[in-house]
Amino acid sequence: MPFVAKRIYEPASSEDGVRVLVDRLWPRGVRREQAAIDAWMKELAPSHELRKWFAHEPAKWESFLARYRDELQHSESLAALRALGQHQRVTLLYAARDEAHNNAVALLHMLEILHR
């Protein structure tokens, strides 16, 4: 699969391909030049309400996935992201400390399902 997730605080790499920030808010302490992003798709981030409800609590992960999937069900941005990954590697960038339970990982999960 041409999609991977990576914390924006990790250095950019030539292996990243197209770097897409998928958080609604700009990451703290990261200068735009330093981020080396190709696109910022804020519209793919969970709604403020969903993000606050989830609060990166692993016990809520499965419910978060379902609710987030519902939010993005008819998203043109998700379709654009899928199209972007058809011909090149795409790195989904996120700022969350929890590397296993965040919106970029949830997006990867959705993209894998759609790819089948």
mmCIF file of the C-alpha atoms, coordinates in Angstrom:
data_MODEL
# 
_entry.id   MODEL 
# 
loop_
_atom_site.group_PDB 
_atom_site.id 
_atom_site.type_symbol 
_atom_site.label_atom_id 
_atom_site.label_alt_id 
_atom_site.label_comp_id 
_atom_site.label_asym_id 
_atom_site.label_entity_id 
_atom_site.label_seq_id 
_atom_site.pdbx_PDB_ins_code 
_atom_site.Cartn_x 
_atom_site.Cartn_y 
_atom_site.Cartn_z 
_atom_site.occupancy 
_atom_site.B_iso_or_equiv 
_atom_site.pdbx_formal_charge 
_atom_site.auth_seq_id 
_atom_site.auth_comp_id 
_atom_site.auth_asym_id 
_atom_site.auth_atom_id 
_atom_site.pdbx_PDB_model_num 
ATOM 1   C CA . MET A 1 1   ? 0.000   0.000  0.000  1.00 0.00 ? 1   MET A CA 1 
ATOM 2   C CA . PRO A 1 2   ? 1.402   3.382  -0.946 1.00 0.00 ? 2   PRO A CA 1 
ATOM 3   C CA . PHE A 1 3   ? 0.252   5.094  2.290  1.00 0.00 ? 3   PHE A CA 1 
ATOM 4   C CA . VAL A 1 4   ? 2.155   5.366  5.563  1.00 0.00 ? 4   VAL A CA 1 
ATOM 5   C CA . ALA A 1 5   ? 1.731   7.476  8.702  1.00 0.00 ? 5   ALA A CA 1 
ATOM 6   C CA . LYS A 1 6   ? 4.472   9.446  10.413 1.00 0.00 ? 6   LYS A CA 1 
ATOM 7   C CA . ARG A 1 7   ? 4.753   12.012 13.183 1.00 0.00 ? 7   ARG A CA 1 
ATOM 8   C CA . ILE A 1 8   ? 5.475   15.445 11.761 1.00 0.00 ? 8   ILE A CA 1 
ATOM 9   C CA . TYR A 1 9   ? 8.203   15.848 14.385 1.00 0.00 ? 9   TYR A CA 1 
ATOM 10  C CA . GLU A 1 10  ? 10.293  13.151 12.667 1.00 0.00 ? 10  GLU A CA 1 
ATOM 11  C CA . PRO A 1 11  ? 12.679  14.395 9.970  1.00 0.00 ? 11  PRO A CA 1 
ATOM 12  C CA . ALA A 1 12  ? 11.484  14.401 6.382  1.00 0.00 ? 12  ALA A CA 1 
ATOM 13  C CA . SER A 1 13  ? 12.914  11.631 4.226  1.00 0.00 ? 13  SER A CA 1 
ATOM 14  C CA . SER A 1 14  ? 13.205  11.088 0.483  1.00 0.00 ? 14  SER A CA 1 
ATOM 15  C CA . GLU A 1 15  ? 11.227  7.868  1.085  1.00 0.00 ? 15  GLU A CA 1 
ATOM 16  C CA . ASP A 1 16  ? 8.202   9.865  2.304  1.00 0.00 ? 16  ASP A CA 1 
ATOM 17  C CA . GLY A 1 17  ? 6.973   10.671 -1.172 1.00 0.00 ? 17  GLY A CA 1 
ATOM 18  C CA . VAL A 1 18  ? 4.162   13.229 -0.970 1.00 0.00 ? 18  VAL A CA 1 
ATOM 19  C CA . ARG A 1 19  ? 3.860   14.553 2.588  1.00 0.00 ? 19  ARG A CA 1 
ATOM 20  C CA . VAL A 1 20  ? 0.291   15.385 3.622  1.00 0.00 ? 20  VAL A CA 1 
ATOM 21  C CA . LEU A 1 21  ? -0.585  16.885 7.007  1.00 0.00 ? 21  LEU A CA 1 
ATOM 22  C CA . VAL A 1 22  ? -3.965  15.488 8.099  1.00 0.00 ? 22  VAL A CA 1 
ATOM 23  C CA . ASP A 1 23  ? -4.461  17.419 11.367 1.00 0.00 ? 23  ASP A CA 1 
ATOM 24  C CA . ARG A 1 24  ? -6.950  20.266 11.700 1.00 0.00 ? 24  ARG A CA 1 
ATOM 25  C CA . LEU A 1 25  ? -4.540  22.370 13.782 1.00 0.00 ? 25  LEU A CA 1 
ATOM 26  C CA . TRP A 1 26  ? -0.971  23.277 12.874 1.00 0.00 ? 26  TRP A CA 1 
ATOM 27  C CA . PRO A 1 27  ? 1.465   21.259 15.067 1.00 0.00 ? 27  PRO A CA 1 
ATOM 28  C CA . ARG A 1 28  ? 3.046   23.133 17.952 1.00 0.00 ? 28  ARG A CA 1 
ATOM 29  C CA . GLY A 1 29  ? 6.690   24.054 17.601 1.00 0.00 ? 29  GLY A CA 1 
ATOM 30  C CA . VAL A 1 30  ? 6.928   23.198 13.902 1.00 0.00 ? 30  VAL A CA 1 
ATOM 31  C CA . ARG A 1 31  ? 7.866   25.930 11.461 1.00 0.00 ? 31  ARG A CA 1 
ATOM 32  C CA . ARG A 1 32  ? 6.265   25.640 8.049  1.00 0.00 ? 32  ARG A CA 1 
ATOM 33  C CA . GLU A 1 33  ? 9.646   25.464 6.303  1.00 0.00 ? 33  GLU A CA 1 
ATOM 34  C CA . GLN A 1 34  ? 10.758  22.693 8.652  1.00 0.00 ? 34  GLN A CA 1 
ATOM 35  C CA . ALA A 1 35  ? 7.589   20.636 8.084  1.00 0.00 ? 35  ALA A CA 1 
ATOM 36  C CA . ALA A 1 36  ? 8.343   20.035 4.404  1.00 0.00 ? 36  ALA A CA 1 
ATOM 37  C CA . ILE A 1 37  ? 4.699   19.310 3.630  1.00 0.00 ? 37  ILE A CA 1 
ATOM 38  C CA . ASP A 1 38  ? 3.271   19.120 0.136  1.00 0.00 ? 38  ASP A CA 1 
ATOM 39  C CA . ALA A 1 39  ? -0.351  19.517 1.220  1.00 0.00 ? 39  ALA A CA 1 
ATOM 40  C CA . TRP A 1 40  ? -2.378  20.271 4.326  1.00 0.00 ? 40  TRP A CA 1 
ATOM 41  C CA . MET A 1 41  ? -5.729  18.470 4.159  1.00 0.00 ? 41  MET A CA 1 
ATOM 42  C CA . LYS A 1 42  ? -7.411  19.784 7.331  1.00 0.00 ? 42  LYS A CA 1 
ATOM 43  C CA . GLU A 1 43  ? -10.774 18.648 6.042  1.00 0.00 ? 43  GLU A CA 1 
ATOM 44  C CA . LEU A 1 44  ? -9.651  15.022 6.573  1.00 0.00 ? 44  LEU A CA 1 
ATOM 45  C CA . ALA A 1 45  ? -9.155  15.600 10.293 1.00 0.00 ? 45  ALA A CA 1 
ATOM 46  C CA . PRO A 1 46  ? -11.885 14.509 12.699 1.00 0.00 ? 46  PRO A CA 1 
ATOM 47  C CA . SER A 1 47  ? -14.400 17.154 13.706 1.00 0.00 ? 47  SER A CA 1 
ATOM 48  C CA . HIS A 1 48  ? -13.621 19.181 16.809 1.00 0.00 ? 48  HIS A CA 1 
ATOM 49  C CA . GLU A 1 49  ? -16.384 17.354 18.682 1.00 0.00 ? 49  GLU A CA 1 
ATOM 50  C CA . LEU A 1 50  ? -15.109 13.898 17.733 1.00 0.00 ? 50  LEU A CA 1 
ATOM 51  C CA . ARG A 1 51  ? -11.511 14.808 18.538 1.00 0.00 ? 51  ARG A CA 1 
ATOM 52  C CA . LYS A 1 52  ? -12.500 16.114 21.982 1.00 0.00 ? 52  LYS A CA 1 
ATOM 53  C CA . TRP A 1 53  ? -14.680 13.057 22.680 1.00 0.00 ? 53  TRP A CA 1 
ATOM 54  C CA . PHE A 1 54  ? -11.930 10.611 21.688 1.00 0.00 ? 54  PHE A CA 1 
ATOM 55  C CA . ALA A 1 55  ? -9.125  12.405 23.591 1.00 0.00 ? 55  ALA A CA 1 
ATOM 56  C CA . HIS A 1 56  ? -6.699  9.668  22.429 1.00 0.00 ? 56  HIS A CA 1 
ATOM 57  C CA . GLU A 1 57  ? -8.195  7.148  24.869 1.00 0.00 ? 57  GLU A CA 1 
ATOM 58  C CA . PRO A 1 58  ? -7.352  3.676  23.512 1.00 0.00 ? 58  PRO A CA 1 
ATOM 59  C CA . ALA A 1 59  ? -10.538 2.236  25.075 1.00 0.00 ? 59  ALA A CA 1 
ATOM 60  C CA . LYS A 1 60  ? -12.551 4.432  22.666 1.00 0.00 ? 60  LYS A CA 1 
ATOM 61  C CA . TRP A 1 61  ? -10.534 3.456  19.582 1.00 0.00 ? 61  TRP A CA 1 
ATOM 62  C CA . GLU A 1 62  ? -13.051 1.143  17.872 1.00 0.00 ? 62  GLU A CA 1 
ATOM 63  C CA . SER A 1 63  ? -15.902 3.623  18.417 1.00 0.00 ? 63  SER A CA 1 
ATOM 64  C CA . PHE A 1 64  ? -13.670 6.444  17.179 1.00 0.00 ? 64  PHE A CA 1 
ATOM 65  C CA . LEU A 1 65  ? -12.922 4.501  13.975 1.00 0.00 ? 65  LEU A CA 1 
ATOM 66  C CA . ALA A 1 66  ? -16.628 4.006  13.288 1.00 0.00 ? 66  ALA A CA 1 
ATOM 67  C CA . ARG A 1 67  ? -17.549 7.630  14.004 1.00 0.00 ? 67  ARG A CA 1 
ATOM 68  C CA . TYR A 1 68  ? -14.624 8.984  12.004 1.00 0.00 ? 68  TYR A CA 1 
ATOM 69  C CA . ARG A 1 69  ? -15.502 6.705  9.078  1.00 0.00 ? 69  ARG A CA 1 
ATOM 70  C CA . ASP A 1 70  ? -19.064 8.080  9.211  1.00 0.00 ? 70  ASP A CA 1 
ATOM 71  C CA . GLU A 1 71  ? -17.732 11.656 9.118  1.00 0.00 ? 71  GLU A CA 1 
ATOM 72  C CA . LEU A 1 72  ? -15.646 10.928 6.023  1.00 0.00 ? 72  LEU A CA 1 
ATOM 73  C CA . GLN A 1 73  ? -18.159 8.723  4.260  1.00 0.00 ? 73  GLN A CA 1 
ATOM 74  C CA . HIS A 1 74  ? -18.828 11.141 1.380  1.00 0.00 ? 74  HIS A CA 1 
ATOM 75  C CA . SER A 1 75  ? -15.613 13.143 1.565  1.00 0.00 ? 75  SER A CA 1 
ATOM 76  C CA . GLU A 1 76  ? -14.229 14.432 -1.703 1.00 0.00 ? 76  GLU A CA 1 
ATOM 77  C CA . SER A 1 77  ? -10.919 14.953 0.077  1.00 0.00 ? 77  SER A CA 1 
ATOM 78  C CA . LEU A 1 78  ? -10.685 11.259 0.951  1.00 0.00 ? 78  LEU A CA 1 
ATOM 79  C CA . ALA A 1 79  ? -11.265 10.432 -2.714 1.00 0.00 ? 79  ALA A CA 1 
ATOM 80  C CA . ALA A 1 80  ? -8.554  12.924 -3.688 1.00 0.00 ? 80  ALA A CA 1 
ATOM 81  C CA . LEU A 1 81  ? -6.154  11.366 -1.190 1.00 0.00 ? 81  LEU A CA 1 
ATOM 82  C CA . ARG A 1 82  ? -6.864  7.889  -2.571 1.00 0.00 ? 82  ARG A CA 1 
ATOM 83  C CA . ALA A 1 83  ? -6.200  9.154  -6.094 1.00 0.00 ? 83  ALA A CA 1 
ATOM 84  C CA . LEU A 1 84  ? -2.937  10.752 -4.972 1.00 0.00 ? 84  LEU A CA 1 
ATOM 85  C CA . GLY A 1 85  ? -1.748  7.408  -3.639 1.00 0.00 ? 85  GLY A CA 1 
ATOM 86  C CA . GLN A 1 86  ? -2.467  5.509  -6.842 1.00 0.00 ? 86  GLN A CA 1 
ATOM 87  C CA . HIS A 1 87  ? 0.811   6.537  -8.455 1.00 0.00 ? 87  HIS A CA 1 
ATOM 88  C CA . GLN A 1 88  ? 3.104   7.462  -5.596 1.00 0.00 ? 88  GLN A CA 1 
ATOM 89  C CA . ARG A 1 89  ? 3.860   6.964  -1.947 1.00 0.00 ? 89  ARG A CA 1 
ATOM 90  C CA . VAL A 1 90  ? 1.922   9.257  0.404  1.00 0.00 ? 90  VAL A CA 1 
ATOM 91  C CA . THR A 1 91  ? 2.963   9.939  3.992  1.00 0.00 ? 91  THR A CA 1 
ATOM 92  C CA . LEU A 1 92  ? 0.148   11.050 6.283  1.00 0.00 ? 92  LEU A CA 1 
ATOM 93  C CA . LEU A 1 93  ? 1.587   13.427 8.855  1.00 0.00 ? 93  LEU A CA 1 
ATOM 94  C CA . TYR A 1 94  ? 0.146   13.887 12.337 1.00 0.00 ? 94  TYR A CA 1 
ATOM 95  C CA . ALA A 1 95  ? 1.234   15.519 15.602 1.00 0.00 ? 95  ALA A CA 1 
ATOM 96  C CA . ALA A 1 96  ? -0.329  13.209 18.215 1.00 0.00 ? 96  ALA A CA 1 
ATOM 97  C CA . ARG A 1 97  ? 2.015   11.548 20.700 1.00 0.00 ? 97  ARG A CA 1 
ATOM 98  C CA . ASP A 1 98  ? 0.098   8.268  20.566 1.00 0.00 ? 98  ASP A CA 1 
ATOM 99  C CA . GLU A 1 99  ? 1.479   6.577  17.476 1.00 0.00 ? 99  GLU A CA 1 
ATOM 100 C CA . ALA A 1 100 ? -1.106  3.783  17.493 1.00 0.00 ? 100 ALA A CA 1 
ATOM 101 C CA . HIS A 1 101 ? -4.339  5.707  18.149 1.00 0.00 ? 101 HIS A CA 1 
ATOM 102 C CA . ASN A 1 102 ? -4.614  8.853  16.035 1.00 0.00 ? 102 ASN A CA 1 
ATOM 103 C CA . ASN A 1 103 ? -6.472  10.119 12.994 1.00 0.00 ? 103 ASN A CA 1 
ATOM 104 C CA . ALA A 1 104 ? -3.648  9.321  10.539 1.00 0.00 ? 104 ALA A CA 1 
ATOM 105 C CA . VAL A 1 105 ? -3.645  5.674  11.632 1.00 0.00 ? 105 VAL A CA 1 
ATOM 106 C CA . ALA A 1 106 ? -7.444  5.675  11.358 1.00 0.00 ? 106 ALA A CA 1 
ATOM 107 C CA . LEU A 1 107 ? -7.155  7.077  7.818  1.00 0.00 ? 107 LEU A CA 1 
ATOM 108 C CA . LEU A 1 108 ? -4.663  4.330  6.946  1.00 0.00 ? 108 LEU A CA 1 
ATOM 109 C CA . HIS A 1 109 ? -7.171  1.792  8.224  1.00 0.00 ? 109 HIS A CA 1 
ATOM 110 C CA . MET A 1 110 ? -9.925  3.297  6.046  1.00 0.00 ? 110 MET A CA 1 
ATOM 111 C CA . LEU A 1 111 ? -7.662  3.438  2.990  1.00 0.00 ? 111 LEU A CA 1 
ATOM 112 C CA . GLU A 1 112 ? -6.738  -0.230 3.450  1.00 0.00 ? 112 GLU A CA 1 
ATOM 113 C CA . ILE A 1 113 ? -10.427 -1.177 3.564  1.00 0.00 ? 113 ILE A CA 1 
ATOM 114 C CA . LEU A 1 114 ? -11.165 0.898  0.450  1.00 0.00 ? 114 LEU A CA 1 
ATOM 115 C CA . HIS A 1 115 ? -8.150  -0.602 -1.336 1.00 0.00 ? 115 HIS A CA 1 
ATOM 116 C CA . ARG A 1 116 ? -9.454  -4.187 -1.015 1.00 0.00 ? 116 ARG A CA 1 
# 
